[in-house]
Amino acid sequence: MLLVLHQEQSTPGRLGRLFQERGYPLDIRRPRFGDPLPETMRDHAGAVIFGGPMSANDGDAFVRQEIDWIEVPLREERPFLGLCLGAQMLAKCLGATVCAHPEGRAEIGYYPLLPTEAGHAFAGEIGQPWPSHVYHWHREGFTCPAGADTLATGDDFPTQAIRVGPAAFGLQFHPEVTHAMICRWTVRAAERLRLPGAQDRARQIEGRLMHDGRVVAWLDAFLDHWLAGPGHPTAS
């Protein structure tokens, strides 16, 4: 499983464990620090681009490299998942807009997730309802690209989940987050908790206790469906 991370200390969170439990070795790469990306998905069951503090609009070479590379799994119709920044990169690759909230608001903490009609149909596909609240850590959002389906919306940032073709998904939220990750983020980037719309640390921990069980159930069902997509090899 190809996992693209953006900081030296970043981890794939619970997704790493869930992939390994399903029999997939982890191929972690950090293009920001010089790691190459494969020219084809032939040797990988799927790919995930995770979040990070940078913007999909940044001019850094690695940002452009990752955005352009997304064309590989899209062209080969292989499982691709973008999380937060990764979802914004997917949208950017397809010509959509990535921008800050017009009033400078952020989503940091647990916020409601509102499935669309297409999203309800997708929940039927995977046999699991969407969680009512999911964890966020972002100041930018994205518009739904032409040809994609919006599966879920939100309040301050209306595009929360998209599906592109048979096997590519972008999620503005962080289903991979663990308790340790929330503790680390809220300490190392505590200044962001002062942004308009952000929740304080206590409310985030409380939100996790209330909502994480449903997020886990949804993520398990989502991954099984995603990994069983077209052209997908069996795990070793």
C-alpha positions, 0 to 999 in steps of 0.5 A, a space after each residue: 500500500 503506497 502511503 504519501 506523508 508530508 512531514 518527518 514525524 507524520 504517521 498513517 495513524 489507524 490506517 496503517 494498522 488497518 492495512 497491515 491487518 488486511 495483509 498489505 505491507 506499507 510503502 511509506 514515501 515522503 516526496 517532500 524529502 526526495 522520495 520518488 513516486 511510482 510511474 504505475 500502480 502495478 506494484 501497489 494495491 492502492 495509494 493514500 495521500 495524507 494531510 499536512 500543513 502546506 497548501 495544494 496551492 503552494 508552488 513547492 515542487 513536491 506539491 506539484 509533483 504529487 498533484 500531477 502524480 494523482 493522474 496515475 491511479 486515476 488513469 489506471 482506475 486503481 484505488 486512490 484515497 486523498 485525506 484533507 490535503 490529499 483530497 484537495 490535491 485530488 480536486 486540484 488535479 481535476 481542475 477544481 478550486 482550493 481556497 480558504 474560507 471567505 471569513 477565515 474560519 477553520 474546521 479543527 475538531 469534530 463537525 457534522 457530516 451531511 451525506 448527499 443523495 449520492 452519499 446515501 447510495 454509497 452508504 448502501 453500497 458499503 453497508 454502513 452509514 456515515 458517521 454523524 461527526 468526523 474529525 477535521 484539521 484544516 483552514 482550506 476547502 475545495 470545490 467538487 471537480 467536474 465529473 465527480 460526485 459529492 458524497 457528503 457536505 458540511 457547514 463552513 466547508 460544503 465539500 466534505 467527501 467526493 468520489 471520482 470514477 470507480 476507485 478514487 475518493 477524497 475526504 476533507 476529514 481525518 478518519 485515520 486520526 488516533 487519540 495520540 495524534 489529536 494530543 500531538 496536534 493540539 500541543 504542537 500546533 496549539 496556536 491554531 486552536 485560536 482560529 475562528 471556528 476551531 474547537 479547544 482541546 477538551 472539546 476535541 477529546 470529548 468529541 472523540 469519545 462521542 463519535 470515534 466508534 462510528 468513524 471506525 465502523 464506517 472506515 472498516 466498511 469503506 476500506 473493504 469496499 475501496 480495496 475490492 475495487 476494479 483491477 485490484 490484486 489480492 493482498 499477499 
